[in-house]
Amino acid sequence: SRSDAMSHTSPGKLTLLRKKLFPETLVRSFCRANRSFWEKYLSDRPSEHNSEYILVDGFVEHTGYVMRISSAANVLKRTKGISTLWCTRNYFNRKLHAVIGSYGANAIENLAVLKFPLLAVLSVLRSIPIFISLDVRELVGLRYRDIQVGDLVYDNYLCEGHATVRGKNFHLFKKISEAVFWYHLFDLLFRKYDVKYMLLGHTVYSMFGVLARLGVQRGAVLYGVRGPKLNEISIKRVDSPGGALECPIKITKPVFDNVFENHRDIAIDEAERYMSLRVKGGESAEASQGAYGKGMDRMEREGLVSLLGLDPGKPVVFLFSHVFTDCPHYNSWYLFDDHYLMAYETIERMASIDTVNWVLKEHPFNEHPHYISGESLKSIARDIYGDTLPDNIKVLPENISTESVIYLADGIITGYGHIGLEASSFGVKSLLGGEATFSDLGFTFDPRSKDDFFDAMEKIFTKDSAYSVDVDRAKIAVFLEFKHLAVRLGIIPAMKGFTLNIGTDDELEAYSDAILLLERPDAFEDYGLERMKEFFESGAQQLTNSFEIYGHASDEQG
């Protein structure tokens, strides 16, 4: 039922002791139940075209990712009658291969680097002249043969703990050679298999990005598969090379326009209720908890103005930091080479715009061990201005909730962070430095050059500025981003945390809960499976929910 699809409480009928003592038995039980379910589900599919394939991303070995993308692959398989080709990179993960097999994989290609030593050597040799002639200032736009790889190389370099690319070194050469290796390996794969569709959980970094771009270049249709939670799924169709560069879960204009024109009241109502919960720390997504969650201090406007020593007669604008190591080229355009340079150049410009109170807001994950780079907005400001900041630049204490910021701010600046969407829905002006999932929809400021970006800094935030925010459009985008484009899959259990750790009790709990869901009498009527089937059959660009699940649709709107 739809109510079952929208919520699920873990039954937990297998004891923790049994899970700990017999984990292999539990995984085998899941595989049996899973295989039985999908064999029945696929029994009435069209006869398969054995020479054509759906390429499925098995590179991410996370239980939730595998369940989600596998479900999508089998719905597409039933719709198109095409075999599935799974790609992995870990031959020794027997559990992963057993689970993939239980989804009825027709072929599995293990693409571990060590299997292709000659290709690795060839890639190194071909990377030498590229590296020697490279101007680091032009790295982002670097192309290899028929696709752009520079932005992927850049992000791969940053994710090893670098805030920015300061010059050529061995690590950068290594990242270039990796991109060249993946190009040639995937080129061989596309020569071996006639790939008609690709289902990928990521389209960033060299391995995923090269696969996505090369596949679309070779004529395959790409479906980007994501989701805000592990038992929710968002899918976007890409069938042009330019689309492979775009933010993979960007809200498409046709979907936005349809909701704006036909379902505006429902969308705004849902968005308001969602944002009310989110800013109070009641939304469980890991990123939102870091900004709004428990343990964060909430302050009224007057108290925060006093705490920061702001000029009460001037507008207050916050610069929201990104995690510097985390994939700046997640999109088709960004005005800066990376998040660090975006922050540096923006802070450098602030002192000369003394009609505004500028406040620096660190990202809540800036000190997370996975993302740490040794840099922060505070360190950037210190590099520029020394130990004494200009009077119009302040630093927000890290214990202050973003809820307090939203109610104080007259404007915010971000590269492409969700805060630009959230703040806009409260009427706060948002200036973006790059393509976001919600940009170009009529409520954010999206300059296409640095000159226009810095010009906007001087003009749109001033007290007498005529610029305003179309709050209704922002709320519709909130509805789409957080509600309408995330379809719940009832055959996948709710999991504890988005980064479920492999080999832990939480993973075993997920397998045991999945068995119970797969064996439900109404499992084949799952809402999420039906929505995906309709989506793949229609050829639409983006998967959406049915308006019936919100409980507000009139006969005319439904």
C-alpha positions as CSV (number, residue, x, y, z in Angstrom):
1,S,0.0,0.0,0.0
2,R,1.0,3.6,-0.3
3,S,1.1,4.1,3.4
4,D,3.5,1.1,3.7
5,A,5.6,2.7,0.9
6,M,5.9,5.9,2.8
7,S,6.9,4.5,6.2
8,H,8.4,1.4,7.7
9,T,9.4,0.3,11.2
10,S,12.1,-2.3,11.5
11,P,10.5,-5.6,12.6
12,G,13.8,-6.8,14.1
13,K,12.5,-10.4,14.5
14,L,16.0,-12.0,14.2
15,T,17.9,-11.7,17.4
16,L,21.2,-9.8,17.5
17,L,22.9,-12.9,18.8
18,R,21.9,-14.9,15.7
19,K,23.1,-12.2,13.4
20,K,26.5,-12.1,15.1
21,L,27.0,-15.8,15.1
22,F,25.7,-16.6,11.6
23,P,26.1,-13.6,9.3
24,E,26.8,-15.8,6.2
25,T,23.6,-17.7,6.9
26,L,21.6,-14.5,7.1
27,V,23.1,-13.2,3.8
28,R,22.3,-16.5,2.1
29,S,18.7,-16.3,3.4
30,F,18.4,-12.8,1.9
31,C,19.8,-14.0,-1.4
32,R,17.2,-16.9,-1.5
33,A,14.3,-14.6,-0.7
34,N,15.6,-11.9,-3.1
35,R,16.1,-14.3,-6.0
36,S,12.6,-15.8,-5.5
37,F,11.1,-12.3,-5.5
38,W,12.8,-11.0,-8.6
39,E,12.3,-14.3,-10.6
40,K,8.5,-13.9,-10.0
41,Y,8.6,-10.1,-10.7
42,L,10.5,-10.6,-14.0
43,S,8.5,-13.7,-15.1
44,D,6.2,-11.7,-17.5
45,R,8.9,-9.4,-19.0
46,P,9.5,-9.3,-22.7
47,S,12.0,-11.8,-24.1
48,E,15.5,-10.5,-23.6
49,H,17.6,-9.1,-26.4
50,N,20.7,-10.9,-25.4
51,S,23.0,-8.7,-27.5
52,E,21.9,-5.5,-25.7
53,Y,22.6,-4.6,-22.1
54,I,21.7,-2.4,-19.2
55,L,25.0,-1.5,-17.5
56,V,24.6,-1.4,-13.7
57,D,26.9,0.3,-11.2
58,G,28.3,-2.3,-8.8
59,F,31.3,-0.2,-7.8
60,V,29.7,1.1,-4.6
61,E,29.6,-1.9,-2.3
62,H,27.2,-0.3,0.2
63,T,24.2,-2.5,1.1
64,G,21.7,0.2,0.6
65,Y,23.1,1.4,-2.7
66,V,23.2,-2.1,-4.0
67,M,19.5,-2.7,-3.0
68,R,18.4,0.6,-4.5
69,I,20.1,0.5,-7.9
70,S,19.4,-3.2,-8.3
71,S,15.7,-2.6,-7.9
72,A,15.8,0.1,-10.5
73,A,17.8,-2.1,-12.8
74,N,15.3,-4.9,-12.6
75,V,12.3,-2.6,-13.2
76,L,14.1,-1.3,-16.3
77,K,14.9,-4.9,-17.3
78,R,11.3,-5.8,-17.1
79,T,10.2,-2.7,-19.1
80,K,12.8,-3.0,-21.9
81,G,13.5,-6.7,-22.0
82,I,17.2,-6.2,-22.0
83,S,19.8,-8.1,-20.0
84,T,21.8,-6.6,-17.1
85,L,25.5,-6.2,-17.1
86,W,27.0,-5.5,-13.7
87,C,30.4,-3.8,-13.2
88,T,32.4,-4.3,-10.0
89,R,35.9,-3.6,-9.0
90,N,36.4,-6.0,-6.1
91,Y,36.7,-9.7,-7.2
92,F,37.3,-10.8,-3.6
93,N,34.0,-9.4,-2.2
94,R,32.1,-12.7,-2.5
95,K,29.1,-11.3,-0.5
96,L,28.7,-8.5,-3.1
97,H,28.8,-10.9,-6.0
98,A,26.3,-13.3,-4.3
99,V,23.9,-10.4,-3.6
100,I,24.2,-9.1,-7.2
101,G,23.6,-12.6,-8.5
102,S,20.4,-12.9,-6.5
103,Y,19.0,-9.9,-8.5
104,G,19.4,-12.0,-11.7
105,A,22.5,-10.4,-13.2
106,N,23.0,-11.7,-16.7
107,A,26.7,-10.8,-16.8
108,I,29.3,-9.5,-14.3
109,E,32.5,-7.7,-15.3
110,N,35.1,-7.3,-12.6
111,L,37.1,-4.2,-13.5
112,A,39.7,-4.3,-10.8
113,V,42.8,-2.3,-11.8
114,L,45.2,-5.2,-11.1
115,K,43.5,-7.2,-13.8
116,F,44.8,-4.8,-16.5
117,P,48.5,-4.2,-15.8
118,L,49.4,-3.5,-19.4
119,L,46.6,-1.0,-19.8
120,A,47.8,0.7,-16.6
121,V,51.3,1.1,-17.9
122,L,50.0,2.4,-21.2
123,S,47.8,5.0,-19.4
124,V,50.9,6.2,-17.4
125,L,52.9,6.6,-20.6
126,R,50.1,8.5,-22.4
127,S,49.7,10.8,-19.4
128,I,53.3,12.0,-19.3
129,P,53.0,14.4,-22.3
130,I,49.6,15.6,-21.0
131,F,51.1,16.4,-17.6
132,I,54.2,18.1,-19.0
133,S,52.3,20.5,-21.2
134,L,49.5,21.1,-18.6
135,D,48.8,24.6,-17.3
136,V,47.2,24.0,-13.9
137,R,45.0,27.1,-14.4
138,E,43.4,25.2,-17.3
139,L,43.1,21.9,-15.6
140,V,39.3,22.0,-15.2
141,G,38.7,22.1,-18.9
142,L,41.3,19.4,-19.8
143,R,39.9,16.9,-22.4
144,Y,41.1,13.4,-23.3
145,R,40.1,12.3,-26.7
146,D,36.3,12.9,-27.0
147,I,35.4,13.8,-23.4
148,Q,36.2,16.4,-20.7
149,V,38.2,14.8,-17.8
150,G,39.9,17.8,-16.2
151,D,37.1,18.6,-13.7
152,L,37.0,14.9,-12.7
153,V,40.7,14.8,-12.2
154,Y,40.5,18.0,-10.2
155,D,37.9,16.6,-7.8
156,N,39.8,13.3,-7.4
157,Y,42.9,15.3,-6.4
158,L,40.9,17.4,-3.8
159,C,39.3,14.4,-2.2
160,E,42.6,13.2,-0.9
161,G,42.7,16.1,1.5
162,H,43.6,19.1,-0.6
163,A,41.7,22.4,-0.4
164,T,42.8,23.5,-3.8
165,V,45.3,22.7,-6.6
166,R,48.4,24.8,-6.0
167,G,50.6,23.3,-8.7
168,K,51.8,20.2,-10.5
169,N,53.0,17.3,-8.4
170,F,53.1,13.5,-8.5
171,H,49.7,13.1,-7.0
172,L,48.2,15.2,-9.7
173,F,50.0,13.2,-12.3
174,K,48.6,10.0,-10.7
175,K,45.1,11.4,-11.0
176,I,45.5,12.2,-14.6
177,S,46.8,8.7,-15.4
178,E,43.8,7.2,-13.5
179,A,41.4,9.1,-15.7
180,V,43.2,8.0,-18.8
181,F,43.1,4.4,-17.5
182,W,39.4,4.5,-16.9
183,Y,38.8,6.0,-20.4
184,H,40.6,3.1,-22.1
185,L,39.1,0.4,-19.9
186,F,35.5,1.6,-20.4
187,D,36.2,2.1,-24.1
188,L,37.1,-1.6,-24.2
189,L,33.9,-2.4,-22.2
190,F,31.7,-0.5,-24.7
191,R,33.4,-2.3,-27.6
192,K,32.7,-5.7,-26.0
193,Y,29.0,-5.0,-25.0
194,D,26.2,-3.1,-26.8
195,V,25.2,-1.0,-23.8
196,K,21.8,0.7,-24.4
197,Y,21.2,2.0,-20.9
198,M,23.4,2.8,-17.8
199,L,22.3,3.0,-14.2
200,L,24.9,4.8,-12.1
201,G,24.8,5.9,-8.5
202,H,27.4,8.5,-9.1
203,T,28.6,10.6,-12.1
204,V,31.4,12.4,-10.3
205,Y,35.1,11.7,-9.8
206,S,37.2,10.0,-12.6
207,M,35.8,6.4,-12.6
208,F,32.1,7.3,-12.4
209,G,32.4,10.5,-14.5
210,V,34.4,8.9,-17.3
211,L,32.0,6.0,-17.5
212,A,28.9,8.3,-17.6
213,R,30.4,10.7,-20.2
214,L,31.9,8.1,-22.4
215,G,28.7,5.9,-22.3
216,V,26.5,8.8,-23.3
217,Q,29.0,9.8,-26.0
218,R,28.7,6.2,-27.3
219,G,24.9,6.5,-27.5
220,A,23.8,4.9,-24.3
221,V,21.0,6.5,-22.2
222,L,22.1,7.3,-18.7
223,Y,19.9,7.1,-15.6
224,G,21.4,8.7,-12.6
225,V,20.2,6.9,-9.5
226,R,20.3,8.7,-6.1
227,G,18.1,9.3,-3.1
228,P,18.0,11.4,0.1
229,K,17.6,8.2,2.1
230,L,18.7,4.6,1.3
231,N,15.1,3.4,0.9
232,E,14.2,6.3,-1.3
233,I,15.1,6.7,-5.0
234,S,15.5,9.6,-7.3
235,I,16.2,9.0,-11.0
236,K,17.0,11.4,-13.8
237,R,17.4,10.5,-17.5
238,V,20.3,11.8,-19.5
239,D,20.7,11.2,-23.3
240,S,23.0,13.9,-24.5
241,P,26.7,14.6,-23.8
242,G,25.9,18.0,-22.4
243,G,23.5,16.5,-19.9
244,A,26.2,14.2,-18.6
245,L,28.0,17.3,-17.3
246,E,24.9,18.7,-15.5
247,C,24.2,18.3,-11.9
248,P,22.9,14.7,-11.8
249,I,19.8,15.4,-9.7
250,K,19.0,18.9,-10.9
251,I,15.3,19.8,-11.0
252,T,14.2,19.9,-14.6
253,K,12.2,22.8,-15.8
254,P,9.3,20.8,-17.3
255,V,8.8,19.1,-13.9
256,F,9.0,22.4,-12.1
257,D,6.6,24.2,-14.5
258,N,4.1,21.4,-14.3
259,V,3.9,21.6,-10.5
260,F,3.9,25.4,-10.6
261,E,1.0,25.5,-13.0
262,N,-1.1,22.6,-11.8
263,H,-0.2,21.6,-8.2
264,R,1.0,24.9,-6.6
265,D,-1.1,24.8,-3.5
266,I,-0.2,21.2,-2.6
267,A,3.5,21.8,-3.2
268,I,3.6,25.0,-1.1
269,D,1.7,23.4,1.8
270,E,4.0,20.3,1.8
271,A,7.1,22.5,1.5
272,E,6.1,24.7,4.5
273,R,5.5,21.7,6.7
274,Y,8.7,20.1,5.6
275,M,10.9,23.2,6.2
276,S,9.2,23.8,9.6
277,L,10.3,20.3,10.6
278,R,13.8,20.6,9.0
279,V,14.9,23.9,10.7
280,K,13.8,22.6,14.0
281,G,16.2,19.6,13.6
282,G,13.4,17.1,13.1
283,E,14.5,16.0,9.6
284,S,16.8,13.0,9.9
285,A,19.1,13.5,6.9
286,E,22.7,13.5,8.1
287,A,23.6,16.8,6.5
288,S,20.6,18.6,7.9
289,Q,21.3,17.3,11.4
290,G,24.8,18.8,11.2
291,A,23.3,22.3,10.6
292,Y,20.0,22.2,12.5
293,G,20.2,19.2,14.8
294,K,20.2,18.7,18.5
295,G,23.0,20.4,20.5
296,M,23.0,23.5,18.3
297,D,22.2,26.8,20.0
298,R,19.2,28.8,18.8
299,M,19.2,32.6,19.3
300,E,16.8,35.4,18.5
301,R,17.8,38.1,16.0
302,E,18.6,40.7,18.6
303,G,20.7,38.4,20.6
304,L,22.7,37.2,17.6
305,V,23.2,40.8,16.4
306,S,24.6,41.7,19.8
307,L,26.8,38.5,20.1
308,L,28.4,39.2,16.7
309,G,28.7,42.9,17.2
310,L,26.8,43.7,13.9
311,D,25.7,47.1,12.8
312,P,21.9,46.9,13.3
313,G,21.4,49.5,10.5
314,K,23.0,47.3,7.8
315,P,21.8,44.1,6.1
316,V,23.3,40.9,7.3
317,V,24.7,38.4,4.7
318,F,26.2,35.1,5.4
319,L,28.8,33.2,3.4
320,F,28.2,29.5,3.7
321,S,31.3,27.4,3.3
322,H,31.3,24.1,1.4
323,V,33.6,21.3,2.4
324,F,36.7,22.2,0.4
325,T,37.6,18.6,-0.5
326,D,34.1,17.6,-1.6
327,C,33.6,17.6,-5.3
328,P,33.2,21.2,-6.5
329,H,32.6,20.1,-10.1
330,Y,29.3,18.4,-9.4
331,N,27.7,20.4,-12.1
332,S,28.0,21.9,-15.6
333,W,29.2,25.3,-14.5
334,Y,31.0,26.8,-11.5
335,L,32.5,30.3,-11.6
336,F,35.5,29.3,-9.5
337,D,38.0,26.4,-9.9
338,D,37.1,25.1,-6.5
339,H,35.3,25.8,-3.2
340,Y,38.4,27.2,-1.5
341,L,39.0,29.8,-4.3
342,M,35.3,30.7,-4.2
343,A,35.6,31.4,-0.5
344,Y,38.9,33.2,-0.8
345,E,37.9,35.6,-3.6
346,T,34.5,36.3,-2.0
347,I,36.0,37.1,1.5
348,E,38.7,39.2,-0.2
349,R,36.0,41.3,-1.8
350,M,33.9,41.8,1.4
351,A,36.0,44.5,3.0
352,S,35.3,46.9,0.2
353,I,31.5,46.5,0.5
354,D,31.0,48.3,3.8
355,T,27.2,48.7,3.3
356,V,26.7,45.1,4.5
357,N,27.5,43.0,7.6
358,W,29.3,40.0,6.3
359,V,29.3,36.8,8.5
360,L,31.3,33.7,7.7
361,K,29.6,30.3,8.4
362,E,31.7,27.2,8.4
363,H,30.3,24.0,7.0
364,P,29.3,21.6,9.8
365,F,31.5,18.8,8.3
366,N,34.6,21.0,7.9
367,E,36.4,19.1,10.6
368,H,35.0,15.7,9.8
369,P,37.9,13.2,9.4
370,H,36.7,12.2,5.9
371,Y,36.8,15.8,4.6
372,I,39.5,17.6,6.6
373,S,41.8,19.8,4.5
374,G,43.4,22.0,7.1
375,E,41.6,25.1,5.7
376,S,38.6,26.9,6.9
377,L,36.8,30.3,6.3
378,K,38.6,31.5,9.4
379,S,42.0,30.5,8.1
380,I,41.3,32.1,4.8
381,A,40.2,35.4,6.4
382,R,43.3,35.3,8.5
383,D,45.5,34.8,5.4
384,I,43.9,37.8,3.8
385,Y,43.4,40.2,6.7
386,G,45.7,39.0,9.5
387,D,44.5,38.5,13.1
388,T,42.2,41.6,13.0
389,L,39.2,41.3,10.6
390,P,37.6,44.4,9.1
391,D,34.7,45.7,11.2
392,N,32.1,44.5,8.6
393,I,33.3,40.9,8.6
394,K,32.4,38.5,11.5
395,V,32.7,34.8,12.1
396,L,29.7,32.8,13.3
397,P,30.3,30.6,16.3
398,E,30.1,27.0,15.2
399,N,27.5,26.1,17.9
400,I,24.8,28.4,16.4
401,S,22.0,26.6,14.5
402,T,21.3,27.5,10.9
403,E,17.7,28.1,12.1
404,S,19.0,31.3,13.8
405,V,20.9,32.3,10.7
406,I,17.8,32.0,8.5
407,Y,15.8,34.3,10.7
408,L,18.6,36.8,10.9
409,A,19.9,36.8,7.3
410,D,19.0,39.3,4.6
411,G,21.0,37.3,2.2
412,I,23.3,34.3,1.8
413,I,26.1,33.4,-0.6
414,T,26.9,29.8,-1.5
415,G,28.5,27.9,-4.3
416,Y,25.5,25.6,-4.8
417,G,24.6,24.4,-1.3
418,H,21.1,23.5,-0.2
419,I,21.1,26.5,2.1
420,G,20.4,28.6,-1.0
421,L,17.2,26.7,-1.5
422,E,16.2,26.6,2.2
423,A,16.9,30.3,2.8
424,S,15.1,31.4,-0.4
425,S,11.9,29.6,0.9
426,F,12.0,32.0,3.8
427,G,12.5,35.0,1.6
428,V,16.2,35.4,2.0
429,K,18.2,36.4,-1.1
430,S,20.5,33.7,-2.3
431,L,23.5,34.4,-4.6
432,L,25.0,31.2,-6.2
433,G,28.5,30.7,-7.5
434,G,27.6,27.6,-9.6
435,E,24.9,25.3,-10.9
436,A,22.7,23.9,-8.1
437,T,20.0,21.3,-8.1
438,F,17.6,24.3,-7.8
439,S,19.3,27.0,-9.9
440,D,17.7,28.8,-12.8
441,L,14.2,28.4,-11.5
442,G,13.4,32.0,-10.9
443,F,14.2,32.6,-7.3
444,T,18.0,32.6,-6.9
445,F,20.6,34.9,-8.4
446,D,22.7,32.9,-10.8
447,P,25.4,35.0,-12.5
448,R,27.4,33.4,-15.3
449,S,30.7,35.3,-14.8
450,K,32.9,36.4,-11.8
451,D,32.3,40.0,-12.7
452,D,28.6,39.6,-12.5
453,F,29.0,37.6,-9.3
454,F,31.0,40.3,-7.5
455,D,28.7,43.0,-9.0
456,A,25.7,41.1,-7.5
457,M,27.5,41.1,-4.1
458,E,27.6,44.9,-4.2
459,K,24.0,45.4,-5.4
460,I,21.5,42.8,-4.4
461,F,22.1,42.9,-0.7
462,T,22.0,46.6,0.0
463,K,19.3,48.1,2.1
464,D,17.7,50.0,-0.9
465,S,18.0,47.1,-3.3
466,A,15.0,46.4,-5.5
467,Y,15.9,42.7,-5.8
468,S,13.5,40.3,-4.2
469,V,12.8,36.6,-3.8
470,D,9.9,34.8,-5.4
471,V,9.1,32.7,-2.3
472,D,6.4,30.6,-3.9
473,R,8.8,29.4,-6.6
474,A,11.4,28.6,-3.9
475,K,8.8,26.6,-1.9
476,I,7.9,24.6,-5.0
477,A,11.5,23.8,-5.5
478,V,11.8,22.7,-1.8
479,F,8.8,20.4,-2.4
480,L,10.5,18.9,-5.5
481,E,13.9,18.6,-4.0
482,F,13.0,17.0,-0.7
483,K,9.6,15.4,-1.3
484,H,8.4,14.9,-4.9
485,L,11.5,13.6,-6.5
486,A,12.2,11.0,-3.8
487,V,10.1,7.8,-4.3
488,R,9.9,5.4,-1.3
489,L,10.7,1.8,-2.0
490,G,8.8,-0.5,0.3
491,I,11.0,-3.5,-0.4
492,I,14.1,-1.8,1.0
493,P,14.2,-1.3,4.8
494,A,14.8,2.0,6.6
495,M,18.5,1.9,7.5
496,K,20.4,3.5,10.4
497,G,22.3,6.4,9.0
498,F,23.0,7.2,5.4
499,T,26.6,5.8,5.7
500,L,25.7,2.3,6.9
501,N,28.9,0.6,7.8
502,I,29.7,-2.7,6.0
503,G,30.0,-5.8,8.2
504,T,28.3,-4.2,11.2
505,D,25.1,-5.2,13.1
506,D,23.3,-2.4,11.2
507,E,24.1,-4.0,7.9
508,L,22.9,-7.4,9.2
509,E,19.7,-5.7,10.5
510,A,19.1,-4.4,6.9
511,Y,19.4,-7.9,5.4
512,S,17.0,-9.4,8.0
513,D,14.5,-6.6,7.6
514,A,14.7,-6.9,3.8
515,I,13.8,-10.6,4.0
516,L,10.6,-9.7,5.8
517,L,9.7,-7.0,3.3
518,L,10.3,-9.2,0.3
519,E,8.1,-11.9,1.7
520,R,5.1,-9.7,2.4
521,P,2.0,-10.8,0.4
522,D,1.6,-7.4,-1.2
523,A,5.3,-6.9,-2.0
524,F,4.7,-7.1,-5.8
525,E,2.3,-4.2,-5.5
526,D,5.0,-2.0,-4.0
527,Y,4.4,1.7,-4.7
528,G,8.0,2.5,-5.6
529,L,8.2,-0.4,-8.1
530,E,5.0,0.8,-9.8
531,R,6.2,4.4,-10.0
532,M,9.5,3.3,-11.6
533,K,7.8,1.1,-14.1
534,E,5.5,4.0,-15.2
535,F,8.6,6.3,-15.4
536,F,10.6,3.9,-17.6
537,E,7.7,3.2,-19.8
538,S,6.9,6.9,-20.3
539,G,10.4,8.0,-21.3
540,A,10.1,10.9,-18.9
541,Q,13.3,12.8,-17.8
542,Q,12.7,12.6,-14.1
543,L,11.0,10.2,-11.7
544,T,8.3,11.8,-9.5
545,N,5.8,10.7,-6.9
546,S,2.1,10.6,-7.4
547,F,0.2,13.5,-6.0
548,E,-2.2,11.1,-4.4
549,I,0.3,10.2,-1.6
550,Y,0.1,13.7,-0.1
551,G,-3.5,13.4,0.8
552,H,-4.4,16.9,-0.4
553,A,-5.1,16.4,-4.1
554,S,-8.5,17.4,-5.4
555,D,-10.2,15.5,-8.2
556,E,-9.2,18.2,-10.6
557,Q,-5.5,18.2,-9.5
558,G,-5.1,14.5,-9.0
